[in-house]
């Protein structure tokens, strides 16, 4: 296990249990590794994004 903070390279760190994983938490700068173990999926589908009318085809295209 790492014993130094990857952000500020400090030895003043502690380990906590987060979702069954041991994560490093820095006492000096506040860095923690919990972002690496987030279990929420990121939605990358195109249905939530705005699509330009020029990219649409057929009768959906505006003039």
C-alpha positions, 0 to 999 in steps of 0.5 A: 500500500502507498504510504504517501499522498500522491498529490502533496507527497506528505506522510501524514495520511490515514487509511479508511474503509470505503465500500469495502476498499481501503482508501488513502486520506491525506490529513494535510491537503484533504486528498482522498481516493474515493473517486476511484471507487465510485460505483455510480455509472456515468451516463454517456448515451446520446439521448440526453444530449442536444442534437443539431437539426442539421445532423438529423435526416429526412423530414426531421430536418429544418430548412 
